[in-house]
Amino acid sequence: MTAPASAAVSATAAGRDTAPPTAAAAATTPALIQAQNLHVHYGASHVLRGIDLAIAPGESIGLLGRNGMGKTTLIRTLMGHLRATEGKVHIRARDCTRTPPYGIAQQGIAYVPEGRGIFPNLSVRENLLVAARAGVNGQRAWTYDRVLQVFPRLSERLGNGGNQLSGGEQQMLAIGRALMTNPDLIILDEATEGLAPLIVADIWRIIGEIRKTGISSLIVDRNYRSVLEHTDRCVVMEKGQWVFQGDSRSIASQPDVLTRHLGV
């Protein structure tokens, strides 16, 4: 990272952008969130098989793999929705393996799930304000007004219920609601799935803006090219295990890896 974690938080709180960390800097920065030897079972099915993952402050990581390889299971385990049968999850070196989802959120981890998960009976304004709070270090860079500046479509729909929005608008609302918590890490699971091309381009623009602010991110998306473009490094999962890890630019230049593990 180009500056200490505390400096990144201060710059974010002041509304200034910070550059994403280099791979070398990220490797020497204490992890914001770290999974160690994670194993997860669904009954007799062994889904995650010894996963290790560390995300540094300000670092953006892409999580790639075919459907059914364990990506969402990993995310749900990090967020406390699933219990690991073995292994640990630490947030800022604190053991959060058994922490419930609301406790993980209180540690500065925001989650935009596949399917969006907005409140359909609340208005756009209510969906945003219900999540509003300061970050772990007191930062309030992401205010109601700033979110509406980033998502001008939402400012035109403030009185509409969540169930009255288009799919793209719902996705914008889900991301905006996550940002209202002023997170240190945002996890995006298939944020562009099923959206029209123009909306997809807008979502990736927004993801790029979020990255510039110094917020860490973990991104799952089928569009591997966009994932590689918007992340510092990527990990590729197959049958609940890592099969490849590396700098996003280097993976983009290895078509044999993409063909073998992603079928592209």
PyMOL commands that set and color helices and strands:
alter all, ss='L'
color gray80, all
select helices_A, chain A and resi 5-13+23-28+71-78+101-106+124-129+144-150+152-155+162-164+167-179+197-212+224-229+248-252+255-262
alter helices_A, ss='H'
color red, helices_A
select strands_A, chain A and resi 33-42+45-55+60-64+86-91+94-95+109-112+185-189+216-220+233-238+241-247
alter strands_A, ss='S'
color yellow, strands_A
deselect
rebuild
show_as cartoon
